[in-house]
Amino acid sequence: MAGRRYTFVFYVAVGIAALATFGVYRVLENTKASSRIATRPLVVAAKNLPEGSPIDRTALSVREWPIATVPAGAFASTDSLIGRVTRVAVFEGEPIVPGRLAPSGTGPGIEVKITPGKRAMALRINDIAGVSGLIQPNSRVDVLVQIRNEAKDGRLVSKLFMENMRVLSVGTAVERDAEGKPIEAASVALEVTPAEAERLAIAASQGSIQLVLRGYGDPDTVKTTGANTGDVLSQLGSAPERVAERPAPRRVAQPRPQPAAPPVVVAAPPKPDSLTVTVFRGGDVQRQKFEKPTQKATP
């Protein structure tokens, strides 16, 4: 009798434990189901994609992405992205969205970097104008023009007439080197408006162009009056001194020449009427005087 009682209590305890275990399991499953985040497939970049580079299948991957954080317009399939071109740089693991892509049909190159309403204009530069190769794509520069002002005695004038201009490319490079190495090139492409392109063309044809590199994040505008040759010489302390103009000499009336006085004729002294002859005889010296005969005047 006691054995049956113990057996009954044992089975009851096992049943209660089983019910409790099942209840805990259901609670845990419900908790896990309620905390599970809903996801959906999303196309992300499988590697770093530079600006203006074409997209192929090796550059894309599909991952499960939380629905709550899916960007607007994100792609769920890679088929519609093959052959598109990036408008800006896309980093590895970043979702591909339409805002980072160029319009369909756009080829890779500098045209994908041009802001709508602006143009790309190439300028020929030298090593000095290019800041010894330190100007990189996406740098910001000021444009300095040197031109002779014919209205002011042909003086050489230097003036900053365009500021905070974006460099689209340096030579054929549209992306800066990851290590920041200088790019040696003979030309740069600036992003300009149509009106700026017209003025820049005149400046390049009439004078010389130099680019002045701006610091990162420096959008300030500086108004300058320009400089000319006289300003440089005055700063060096060798400005040419102005010579005071001398008054024009007055004309003095010359006196009229007076008639010359008649020459005074002086009568010659009368010739002597005698002749003296000296005679030497040994040591004696004798002088003899002879009278000239008087000449009668002929009628």
trRosetta pair geometry for C-beta under 8 A, 3 or more apart (Angstrom, degrees):
i j d omega theta_ij theta_ji phi_ij phi_ji
1 4 6.1 -53 -155 31 30 108
1 5 6.7 30 150 -20 62 105
2 5 5.5 -53 -152 33 37 115
2 6 6.5 34 152 -17 68 103
3 6 5.9 -55 -150 37 33 108
3 7 6.3 33 153 -19 66 106
4 7 5.5 -55 -147 37 34 112
4 8 6.3 36 155 -21 67 104
5 8 5.8 -54 -151 34 30 111
5 9 6.5 28 153 -17 64 105
6 9 5.7 -53 -147 37 34 110
6 10 6.3 38 153 -24 65 105
7 10 5.6 -53 -150 32 32 114
7 11 6.6 26 156 -14 65 104
8 11 6.1 -58 -150 38 30 105
8 12 6.3 31 153 -19 65 108
9 12 5.6 -56 -149 37 32 113
9 13 6.3 33 154 -21 66 105
10 13 5.8 -56 -151 35 30 110
10 14 6.4 29 153 -18 65 105
11 14 5.6 -51 -146 36 35 112
11 15 6.3 36 155 -20 66 104
12 15 5.7 -55 -150 36 31 111
12 16 6.4 30 154 -18 66 105
13 16 5.7 -53 -147 36 32 110
13 17 6.3 32 154 -19 65 106
14 17 5.7 -55 -148 37 31 111
14 18 6.3 32 153 -21 65 105
15 18 5.7 -53 -148 35 32 111
15 19 6.4 32 154 -18 65 105
16 19 5.7 -55 -150 37 32 111
16 20 6.3 32 152 -19 65 106
17 20 5.7 -55 -147 38 31 111
17 21 6.2 32 155 -20 66 105
18 21 5.7 -53 -146 35 31 111
18 22 6.3 30 155 -17 64 107
19 22 5.8 -56 -148 38 30 110
19 23 6.3 32 153 -21 64 107
20 23 5.6 -54 -149 35 31 113
20 24 6.4 30 154 -18 66 103
21 24 5.8 -54 -149 36 32 109
21 25 6.3 33 152 -20 65 107
22 25 5.6 -53 -148 35 33 114
22 26 6.4 33 154 -18 65 104
23 26 5.9 -55 -149 35 31 109
23 27 6.4 31 153 -19 64 105
24 27 5.7 -54 -150 35 33 112
24 28 6.4 31 154 -18 66 105
25 28 5.9 -55 -148 37 30 109
25 29 6.3 29 155 -18 65 107
26 29 5.7 -55 -145 38 32 111
26 30 6.2 31 157 -18 66 106
27 30 5.9 -57 -149 37 29 109
27 31 6.3 29 153 -19 65 107
28 31 5.6 -55 -147 37 31 112
28 32 6.2 30 155 -18 67 106
29 32 5.7 -53 -144 37 31 109
29 33 6.2 30 156 -19 65 107
30 33 5.7 -54 -145 37 31 111
30 34 6.3 28 156 -18 65 107
31 34 5.9 -58 -148 38 29 108
31 35 6.3 13 158 -7 65 112
32 35 6.1 -65 -143 45 29 100
32 36 6.3 46 154 -44 65 100
33 36 5.7 -39 -148 9 32 118
37 66 5.1 -35 154 -119 128 106
37 67 7.8 -172 165 22 83 81
37 68 7.4 -84 -161 10 106 113
38 66 7.1 90 78 -153 53 64
38 67 4.7 -18 103 8 100 126
38 68 7.7 104 61 -25 90 84
39 64 4.1 47 148 173 143 99
39 65 5.9 146 -156 67 91 26
39 66 5.6 -58 -98 -91 76 36
39 67 6.3 -162 -115 -31 20 77
40 64 7.2 146 66 -149 13 66
40 65 6.3 -38 64 61 65 79
40 67 5.4 75 -6 -87 107 87
40 70 6.4 -11 55 -71 115 147
40 76 6.8 -56 148 -114 105 118
41 62 5.2 -1 -167 -178 105 113
41 63 7.4 145 -148 78 57 25
41 64 6.5 -46 -90 -95 48 54
41 65 7.4 60 -179 15 12 89
41 76 5.0 86 91 -160 96 88
41 77 7.8 51 115 -67 129 56
42 62 7.0 150 71 -154 32 64
42 63 5.9 -33 63 68 85 74
42 64 7.5 90 16 -153 88 12
42 65 3.7 2 7 2 138 137
42 70 6.1 -157 -89 -125 132 99
42 74 5.5 -8 -143 148 102 135
42 75 7.5 105 -158 77 56 50
42 76 6.5 -52 -96 -105 39 59
42 95 5.7 -43 162 -119 121 111
43 60 5.6 -14 -167 -166 105 115
43 61 7.4 149 -151 79 58 33
43 62 5.7 -36 -93 -96 60 71
43 74 7.1 178 43 172 78 87
43 75 4.4 -22 30 89 128 100
43 76 6.7 177 -19 -127 92 7
43 77 6.9 -33 -51 70 124 10
43 78 5.5 148 -117 -78 130 71
43 81 6.4 177 150 -12 160 152
43 95 7.0 95 82 -153 55 69
43 96 5.0 -38 107 35 103 116
44 60 7.4 141 75 -155 35 64
44 61 5.8 -29 66 69 82 83
44 62 7.7 139 18 -110 76 22
44 63 5.5 -7 10 16 125 117
44 65 7.8 137 -46 -67 115 126
44 93 5.6 -2 163 -157 134 30
44 94 6.2 156 -158 76 90 25
44 95 5.2 -58 -99 -92 80 47
44 96 6.6 179 -117 -13 25 81
45 48 7.3 69 144 -97 135 22
45 49 5.6 -119 -139 -9 134 112
45 59 6.4 -32 -149 165 76 83
45 60 6.8 -59 -116 -104 38 53
45 61 7.7 26 128 24 13 86
45 90 4.9 162 -62 134 151 112
45 91 6.6 149 70 96 143 27
45 92 5.6 -121 106 -116 101 34
45 93 6.6 -43 65 14 81 22
45 94 5.2 10 20 52 115 78
45 96 6.4 120 -52 -61 78 93
46 58 6.8 -116 73 157 141 49
46 59 5.7 -178 45 -176 97 27
46 60 5.8 11 -10 74 105 2
46 61 4.2 105 -79 -20 102 105
46 92 6.8 -17 147 -137 21 86
47 58 7.8 1 8 135 126 83
47 59 5.8 -88 43 -132 96 69
47 92 5.3 -16 -134 -92 23 103
48 89 7.3 -5 -174 -175 90 100
48 90 7.4 168 -156 91 46 56
48 91 5.5 -14 -112 -131 81 53
48 92 5.4 -54 -53 -35 64 87
49 53 5.3 -150 -173 66 81 124
49 55 6.8 -1 -132 -94 146 87
49 59 5.9 73 -83 -169 114 132
49 86 5.0 141 133 -39 120 156
49 89 6.8 166 89 -157 63 54
49 90 4.3 8 53 56 111 98
49 91 7.9 -124 28 -62 70 19
50 53 4.7 91 63 -26 80 126
50 86 7.2 154 94 71 37 137
50 89 5.8 -32 -143 -111 37 90
50 175 4.9 -29 -169 -90 131 160
51 86 6.0 -121 -129 110 36 105
51 87 7.1 -19 -149 140 85 26
51 88 5.5 -29 -106 -147 101 28
51 89 4.9 -57 -48 -55 83 71
51 112 7.3 -174 168 101 83 116
51 113 6.5 65 153 -86 126 105
51 174 6.9 -122 93 132 100 106
51 175 6.0 157 46 -88 92 104
52 85 6.3 -2 -154 176 41 111
52 86 6.5 -67 -13 74 16 78
52 87 7.7 47 -68 -125 55 25
52 102 7.9 52 -110 -37 55 135
52 108 5.3 103 165 -159 79 77
52 109 6.2 -140 -167 45 124 11
52 110 7.1 -4 -115 -82 154 28
52 112 4.9 161 -104 56 82 128
52 113 6.4 -40 -60 -43 119 98
52 174 5.5 -14 41 113 156 146
52 175 7.4 -151 42 -48 112 104
53 85 7.0 172 83 -150 23 72
53 86 5.5 8 49 29 72 113
53 108 6.2 28 -128 -128 23 128
54 83 6.6 -29 -164 -147 108 34
54 84 7.4 150 -151 85 63 30
54 85 5.5 -42 -94 -95 57 76
54 108 5.1 -82 -42 -51 87 126
55 59 5.2 -124 -150 74 71 137
55 60 6.7 58 179 -44 111 109
55 81 5.5 -60 114 154 145 93
55 82 6.6 -131 105 -123 90 31
55 83 6.9 -38 64 30 79 15
55 84 5.1 0 30 64 122 77
55 85 7.1 -159 -7 -86 85 25
55 86 6.8 107 -53 -41 102 87
55 96 7.9 73 -128 -126 157 145
55 101 8.0 -45 -14 -116 139 110
56 59 5.5 98 55 5 63 103
56 60 7.9 -150 99 1 37 95
56 82 6.5 41 -135 -140 40 82
56 83 8.0 60 -90 -58 57 44
57 60 6.2 -75 -152 42 38 101
57 78 6.4 83 -124 149 75 141
57 82 6.3 -3 -59 -102 76 112
60 78 4.7 144 112 -123 147 120
60 81 6.1 117 -81 91 153 139
60 96 7.0 -30 -119 -24 106 146
62 76 7.8 54 -136 -177 113 50
62 77 7.8 -2 -96 -114 130 36
62 78 6.7 -105 -55 -35 103 105
65 69 6.9 -114 167 81 96 90
65 70 5.5 110 113 -91 121 86
65 74 7.7 -66 73 131 159 160
65 95 7.1 50 -107 -87 161 124
66 69 4.8 50 79 27 106 100
66 70 7.1 -150 92 -39 52 76
67 70 5.7 -32 -149 -9 38 118
70 74 5.4 -123 179 34 89 141
70 95 7.7 150 -151 -125 60 163
71 74 4.6 108 66 -52 84 111
71 95 5.3 169 17 91 123 145
71 97 5.0 -65 116 -84 140 131
72 97 7.4 62 75 -145 56 124
73 97 5.5 84 89 -158 101 87
73 98 4.8 -65 151 6 139 110
73 99 7.6 107 77 -17 143 85
74 95 5.1 -35 -126 171 123 130
74 96 7.0 112 -147 74 74 56
74 97 5.6 -50 -89 -93 66 80
75 78 7.4 103 132 -85 128 35
75 80 6.2 -150 -138 67 128 112
75 81 5.9 129 115 -49 174 118
75 96 5.6 -24 28 86 116 106
75 97 7.9 -170 -9 -98 82 35
77 80 6.2 81 86 7 95 94
78 81 5.4 -73 -158 43 54 111
78 82 6.6 66 151 -45 83 91
79 82 6.5 -41 -156 3 32 110
81 84 5.3 -72 -161 19 56 124
81 96 6.1 35 -118 134 147 158
81 101 7.8 -122 -135 -97 87 149
84 101 5.0 -11 163 -155 131 127
84 102 7.0 170 -178 53 82 76
84 104 6.9 -59 -107 -105 93 65
85 101 6.9 119 74 -161 45 74
85 102 4.4 -13 80 33 99 124
85 106 5.3 -106 42 97 130 97
85 107 6.7 98 -49 170 151 15
85 108 5.1 -173 -123 -81 126 67
85 112 5.6 -125 124 -84 126 154
86 89 7.0 68 144 -106 138 22
86 90 5.5 -125 -131 -5 138 110
86 100 6.1 -22 -148 152 84 88
86 101 6.2 -67 -113 -107 41 56
86 102 7.1 58 107 -11 10 89
86 112 7.6 99 94 148 43 151
87 99 7.8 -99 53 153 133 45
87 100 6.0 -166 46 -179 91 36
87 101 5.8 92 -9 158 98 8
87 102 4.6 141 -72 -63 89 68
87 112 5.2 -139 -116 170 63 105
87 113 7.6 153 -167 -87 66 45
88 100 5.4 -88 50 -140 94 78
90 94 5.4 -149 -172 75 82 128
90 96 6.8 23 -150 -101 155 75
90 100 5.5 91 -77 163 110 143
91 94 4.9 87 63 -18 73 127
96 100 6.7 -120 -150 67 58 123
96 101 7.3 50 -177 -48 96 116
97 100 5.6 86 62 9 75 100
97 101 7.8 -158 96 -4 41 96
98 101 5.7 -73 -151 40 41 108
102 106 3.9 -93 135 71 126 148
102 112 4.2 -72 -85 -130 138 112
103 106 5.2 100 64 -26 71 117
106 111 6.8 -147 -159 99 105 111
106 112 5.7 110 152 -87 136 98
107 111 7.6 56 64 47 78 123
108 112 7.2 -41 -136 -8 39 135
109 112 6.6 126 68 0 55 92
109 174 7.3 158 -171 -48 37 157
110 113 5.6 -58 -168 31 56 113
110 114 7.1 63 142 -37 77 95
110 120 5.9 87 136 -117 125 170
110 168 5.5 78 -162 150 113 122
110 169 5.2 -70 -103 -30 127 134
110 174 5.4 -157 -89 -103 78 127
110 189 6.3 20 -165 87 156 163
111 114 5.8 -41 -155 10 45 115
111 120 7.5 -114 -95 0 54 138
113 120 7.9 74 79 -79 97 127
113 168 5.3 144 101 -147 133 99
113 169 7.9 140 49 -45 153 90
113 174 6.6 -169 -22 -167 145 117
113 191 7.7 -112 126 -77 96 125
114 118 5.8 -151 -175 85 89 91
114 119 6.9 4 -152 -133 134 19
114 120 5.4 -98 -87 -40 120 100
114 168 6.9 0 -77 -113 72 143
114 191 6.3 170 -127 -122 70 104
115 118 4.7 44 67 23 90 124
115 191 6.4 73 15 -174 99 138
117 193 7.3 -17 142 -120 86 86
118 191 5.2 40 144 179 140 92
118 192 6.4 157 -166 80 97 23
118 193 5.7 -70 -116 -86 77 52
119 191 7.4 156 78 -153 35 53
119 192 5.8 -33 66 70 86 75
119 193 7.2 88 18 -154 90 14
119 194 6.2 85 -8 -76 130 61
119 197 5.6 -11 70 -56 136 142
120 168 5.2 -56 -124 32 112 164
120 169 7.8 33 -160 15 131 103
120 189 4.8 11 -178 176 104 118
120 190 7.3 154 -153 75 55 34
120 191 6.2 -31 -96 -96 64 59
120 192 7.8 120 -117 23 17 77
121 189 6.7 153 72 -154 29 66
121 190 5.5 -26 62 60 87 85
121 192 5.1 -16 10 25 123 126
121 197 5.0 173 -68 -120 143 97
121 200 6.2 105 121 90 157 146
121 201 7.9 -110 -158 -60 138 86
122 187 5.2 16 -176 172 103 127
122 188 7.1 165 -148 86 60 32
122 189 5.0 -34 -89 -93 67 77
123 187 6.3 164 80 -154 40 77
123 188 5.7 -15 56 60 92 80
123 189 7.7 160 13 -94 72 29
123 190 6.4 23 -5 -4 118 111
123 200 7.4 -85 -82 170 118 121
123 204 6.5 -142 -131 -100 94 137
123 209 5.9 -87 -170 101 130 152
123 211 7.8 133 92 -54 143 115
124 186 6.2 -13 -148 153 78 87
124 187 5.3 -42 -100 -95 49 89
124 204 7.8 110 36 -160 87 124
125 129 4.0 -138 -159 95 96 121
125 130 4.6 116 125 -53 133 92
125 185 7.8 53 60 99 105 78
125 186 6.8 174 60 -178 61 39
125 187 6.4 139 17 -109 80 31
125 188 5.9 18 -1 0 132 101
125 209 7.2 -84 -94 97 80 99
125 210 7.7 101 -136 -124 100 45
125 211 6.4 -28 -113 1 143 115
126 129 5.0 89 46 16 68 102
126 130 6.8 -146 93 1 30 95
126 186 7.5 3 -98 -136 42 70
127 130 5.9 -67 -143 48 26 103
127 132 5.6 34 172 -108 90 50
127 133 6.8 -24 -142 -33 80 83
127 184 7.5 -13 -106 -137 93 91
128 131 7.8 32 179 -76 33 26
128 132 7.2 16 -101 -57 36 69
128 210 7.2 -44 118 -127 89 113
129 209 6.7 69 -149 106 141 67
129 210 4.4 -130 -123 -125 87 66
129 211 5.6 81 168 17 79 80
130 133 5.9 42 122 -68 117 35
130 134 7.5 151 143 36 73 58
130 135 5.2 -111 -166 23 74 120
130 170 7.6 103 -149 -146 123 115
130 184 8.0 118 104 -135 151 46
130 185 7.0 168 -127 62 160 73
130 188 6.9 155 -109 -39 101 122
130 211 6.6 33 -101 48 40 122
131 134 4.4 -69 115 49 108 103
131 135 5.4 113 41 -35 109 89
131 211 6.9 -87 -19 91 98 95
131 212 7.9 103 -63 -134 118 30
131 213 5.0 -7 -41 -22 166 124
132 182 6.8 -46 126 -143 74 152
133 182 3.3 74 121 169 112 118
133 183 5.7 -175 -166 65 89 35
133 184 4.7 -36 -102 -79 128 62
133 185 7.6 119 -119 12 81 67
134 182 5.5 -51 -77 -111 48 102
134 213 6.4 -41 101 -62 110 163
135 139 5.2 -138 -157 55 69 157
135 141 6.4 7 -126 -70 123 132
135 167 6.0 169 172 -95 106 168
135 170 6.0 157 107 -98 90 131
135 183 7.5 -80 81 56 61 100
135 188 6.4 -33 120 -95 139 146
135 211 6.2 25 -81 109 153 141
135 213 5.9 -148 -87 -88 84 110
136 139 5.0 115 56 -39 65 113
136 167 7.1 133 91 89 35 139
136 170 6.4 -82 -138 -12 29 142
136 176 3.9 40 176 -107 126 119
136 177 7.6 -108 -131 20 123 74
136 180 7.4 -66 -72 -141 155 65
136 183 6.3 115 -109 7 66 119
137 167 5.9 -139 -129 114 35 97
137 168 6.6 -16 -143 149 91 25
137 169 5.4 -1 -101 -110 110 39
137 170 5.8 -123 -52 -2 73 90
137 173 6.1 -132 -31 121 122 87
137 174 5.5 107 -120 -176 158 31
137 175 5.8 -85 61 -102 147 12
137 176 5.1 -151 48 -47 85 77
138 166 6.9 -21 -138 -164 42 94
138 167 6.5 -59 9 71 12 83
138 168 8.0 51 -64 -116 50 27
138 176 6.6 -89 36 -19 105 116
139 166 7.9 150 80 -153 39 48
139 167 4.6 12 55 27 81 130
139 213 6.3 -44 171 -137 132 94
139 214 7.6 150 168 47 84 78
140 164 5.4 -15 -173 -147 118 58
140 165 6.8 143 -158 64 62 37
140 166 6.2 -31 -101 -94 70 53
140 167 7.4 -140 -75 -2 22 88
140 213 7.8 98 81 -162 54 56
140 214 4.4 -49 102 56 98 123
140 218 7.4 -173 87 59 138 82
141 165 5.4 -40 68 63 76 93
141 167 6.0 63 -2 -49 115 107
141 190 7.6 -94 57 -108 116 114
141 211 4.4 -9 180 -172 145 103
141 212 6.1 138 -168 66 80 45
141 213 5.6 -43 -106 -100 85 43
141 214 6.1 -166 -99 -3 25 89
142 160 5.3 -9 164 -149 126 117
142 162 6.6 164 -161 93 58 60
142 163 4.8 -8 -114 -117 95 62
142 164 7.1 14 -80 -30 74 40
142 165 7.1 130 -102 12 26 95
142 211 7.3 143 71 -162 44 54
142 212 4.2 -21 60 62 97 108
142 214 6.3 101 -23 -55 88 102
143 160 7.1 127 76 -152 49 64
143 161 6.4 -53 91 63 98 71
143 162 3.8 20 36 57 117 108
143 163 7.7 -118 23 -62 73 33
143 165 6.1 37 -31 0 103 146
143 190 7.6 11 -69 -108 123 168
143 200 7.0 -56 -179 -114 165 104
143 203 7.6 94 149 104 123 158
143 209 6.4 -31 -164 -157 95 101
143 210 7.8 141 -161 77 48 44
143 211 6.4 -28 -103 -105 57 64
143 212 7.7 -144 -59 19 12 86
144 158 6.5 10 179 -173 104 94
144 159 7.3 169 -151 86 65 30
144 160 5.4 -38 -97 -91 74 67
144 161 8.0 121 -120 13 30 72
144 209 7.3 132 76 -162 55 50
144 210 4.5 -26 68 69 107 93
144 211 7.3 -173 20 -84 87 14
144 212 5.5 76 -25 -26 117 111
145 158 7.3 176 89 -145 44 51
145 159 6.0 -18 60 62 87 79
145 161 5.8 -15 13 16 118 120
145 203 4.3 -82 -113 -163 142 122
145 207 5.2 89 179 85 91 137
145 208 7.3 152 -155 77 55 43
145 209 6.0 -23 -101 -101 70 65
145 210 7.9 -179 -79 25 26 72
146 156 6.3 7 -177 -177 97 100
146 157 7.2 171 -150 85 52 43
146 158 4.9 -14 -100 -98 82 82
146 207 5.1 -173 86 175 49 120
146 208 4.9 -10 56 56 103 92
146 210 7.2 41 -12 -1 106 109
147 156 7.6 165 89 -150 21 59
147 157 5.9 -25 69 62 70 90
147 203 6.9 -104 -52 -142 131 71
147 206 5.4 32 -131 120 122 101
147 207 3.2 -89 -81 -66 80 139
147 208 7.8 -178 -67 22 60 57
148 154 5.1 -3 179 -165 118 68
148 155 6.9 162 -151 81 68 27
148 156 5.6 -41 -94 -94 71 57
148 157 7.2 131 -121 13 19 81
148 207 7.3 170 1 -97 61 99
149 152 4.5 16 109 36 120 100
149 154 7.1 173 74 -132 50 16
149 155 5.4 -12 49 60 101 80
149 156 7.9 168 9 -103 79 9
149 157 4.8 54 -28 -16 113 129
149 228 7.4 -53 18 -112 129 125
150 154 5.7 15 -112 -86 52 66
152 155 4.9 -41 106 19 104 113
152 157 7.8 80 55 -53 130 120
152 228 7.4 -54 109 -132 142 159
155 228 4.7 28 147 -170 129 124
155 229 5.2 -136 -157 18 94 106
155 230 6.9 -33 -139 -12 142 94
156 228 6.5 145 80 -153 52 68
156 229 5.3 82 45 -49 89 102
157 226 5.6 15 -177 167 100 130
157 227 7.3 157 -154 83 56 39
157 228 5.0 -28 -98 -94 69 88
158 226 6.3 165 83 -161 47 80
158 227 5.1 -14 58 62 98 89
158 228 7.5 174 16 -84 72 37
159 224 6.9 180 -146 95 69 109
159 226 3.8 -28 -89 -104 98 107
159 227 7.7 175 -71 22 59 59
160 163 6.5 53 159 -71 114 92
160 212 7.1 -46 -109 22 114 143
160 222 7.2 26 86 85 151 102
160 224 5.5 75 37 36 107 131
160 226 7.9 -161 20 -89 60 67
161 199 7.2 -126 134 149 129 131
161 203 7.0 -170 58 -87 140 150
162 165 5.6 33 141 -48 113 125
162 192 7.9 -29 -152 -115 149 109
162 196 6.3 91 -115 -151 130 115
162 199 7.7 153 -59 97 115 124
162 200 7.0 1 -31 -81 153 103
163 214 8.0 88 -169 -70 78 138
163 221 5.7 128 90 -126 156 75
163 222 7.0 161 -111 37 149 75
164 214 6.5 15 -98 -25 60 168
164 219 6.0 51 -117 -140 146 60
164 221 7.3 -70 -10 -86 125 76
165 190 5.0 0 159 -159 126 120
165 191 6.9 173 -175 57 77 68
165 192 6.9 -6 -141 -80 116 82
166 190 6.9 129 75 -159 50 65
166 191 4.3 -6 70 35 105 120
167 170 6.6 21 165 -58 126 87
167 188 5.7 -50 -142 -177 106 122
167 189 7.2 106 -167 73 61 55
167 190 6.2 -45 -104 -100 51 64
167 191 7.8 -132 -69 0 7 86
168 174 6.9 -26 154 -133 73 85
168 189 4.4 -55 63 101 108 104
168 190 6.8 158 3 -122 92 10
168 191 5.3 113 -50 -50 107 90
169 172 7.0 -24 169 -162 129 14
169 173 6.1 163 -163 82 85 46
169 174 4.6 -41 -101 -94 105 65
169 188 6.9 176 90 -156 54 57
169 189 4.5 28 45 33 89 116
170 173 5.3 -15 65 62 81 102
170 183 4.6 105 105 99 137 138
170 185 4.8 155 158 30 80 146
170 187 8.0 162 -162 93 45 49
170 188 5.3 -19 -111 -109 63 86
170 189 8.0 -131 -65 20 29 74
171 183 6.4 -141 17 157 119 114
171 184 7.8 44 -42 101 144 41
171 185 2.9 -130 -48 -126 107 134
171 186 6.9 79 -96 30 90 58
171 187 6.3 112 -93 58 46 73
171 188 7.7 -23 -27 -85 46 52
172 185 7.6 -173 8 -122 58 130
173 176 7.5 86 146 -90 122 34
173 183 5.4 -112 41 -141 151 148
173 185 7.2 -136 19 -57 103 143
176 180 6.8 16 159 -107 116 53
176 183 7.5 -118 -127 -29 67 128
177 180 6.0 -140 82 -36 93 12
177 181 4.6 -22 73 36 160 85
177 183 7.1 168 -18 -62 108 97
185 188 6.9 114 96 -68 124 68
188 211 6.9 12 39 -46 154 159
190 200 7.6 -153 67 -137 138 165
192 196 3.9 -134 -170 94 106 119
192 197 4.8 140 104 -60 130 76
192 200 6.3 -77 -122 -5 167 147
193 196 4.6 93 50 9 77 104
193 197 7.0 -134 93 -10 40 86
194 197 5.5 -51 -148 30 33 116
194 198 6.9 36 154 -21 63 99
195 198 5.8 -50 -155 29 35 112
195 199 6.9 26 153 -10 65 104
196 199 5.9 -57 -149 41 37 106
196 200 5.9 36 154 -21 69 111
197 200 5.7 -57 -142 40 29 112
197 201 6.4 35 157 -25 63 104
198 201 5.9 -54 -152 29 28 111
198 202 7.0 25 153 -14 61 103
199 202 5.8 -55 -154 36 36 110
199 203 6.3 34 152 -18 68 108
200 203 5.6 -53 -144 39 34 111
200 204 6.2 33 157 -20 67 107
200 209 7.8 48 -162 -106 84 142
201 204 5.9 -55 -145 36 29 109
201 205 6.4 19 159 -13 63 111
202 205 6.1 -65 -147 41 29 104
202 206 5.9 2 166 1 68 118
203 206 6.4 -68 -133 49 24 95
203 207 5.8 -43 -171 48 64 104
203 209 6.2 91 126 -81 106 101
204 207 7.6 -76 -111 63 12 62
204 209 5.3 -23 -100 -29 78 129
214 218 5.1 -146 172 69 105 116
215 218 4.3 74 67 -18 89 134
227 231 4.6 -116 -154 72 84 146
227 232 6.6 84 163 -48 118 86
228 231 5.4 105 52 5 60 100
228 232 7.6 -124 104 -1 36 89
229 232 5.9 -58 -154 36 36 109
229 233 6.3 30 154 -15 70 109
230 233 5.8 -58 -143 41 32 108
230 234 6.1 31 159 -20 67 108
230 239 6.5 53 -160 -132 73 108
231 234 5.9 -56 -145 37 27 109
231 235 6.5 26 156 -18 62 107
232 235 5.8 -58 -152 36 31 109
232 236 6.4 22 154 -11 65 110
233 236 5.7 -60 -146 43 33 107
233 238 5.4 -90 -165 82 84 76
233 239 4.5 118 122 -93 102 62
233 240 7.1 -1 146 -10 152 72
234 237 7.6 46 -177 -72 32 25
234 239 4.3 24 -85 -61 67 131
236 239 7.9 141 62 -43 79 67
272 275 7.7 140 103 -73 112 49
273 291 6.8 9 135 -158 88 74
273 292 5.0 -129 -174 46 59 108
273 294 7.3 1 -150 -86 125 78
274 289 5.5 13 168 -178 128 101
274 290 6.5 161 -164 82 77 42
274 291 5.2 -42 -106 -106 89 50
274 292 6.1 -144 -89 -6 29 84
275 289 7.2 156 80 -155 40 56
275 290 4.9 -18 62 62 91 95
275 292 6.3 90 -18 -58 98 94
276 287 5.7 1 -175 -178 105 107
276 288 7.3 157 -156 81 56 38
276 289 5.0 -24 -100 -99 74 76
276 290 7.8 179 -83 19 27 69
277 287 7.0 160 81 -156 40 57
277 288 5.1 -18 62 62 94 89
277 289 7.8 177 19 -83 69 28
277 290 6.8 29 -5 -6 110 110
278 285 6.5 -11 -171 -172 100 95
278 286 7.3 154 -158 85 52 41
278 287 5.1 -25 -100 -99 68 78
279 285 7.4 154 80 -159 49 46
279 286 4.6 -18 62 67 100 92
279 287 7.4 178 17 -84 74 27
279 288 6.3 30 -10 -4 117 108
280 284 7.4 155 -159 86 45 54
280 285 5.7 -14 -105 -105 69 72
281 284 4.6 -12 68 63 92 103
281 285 7.9 -177 29 -77 67 28
281 286 6.9 14 9 4 110 109
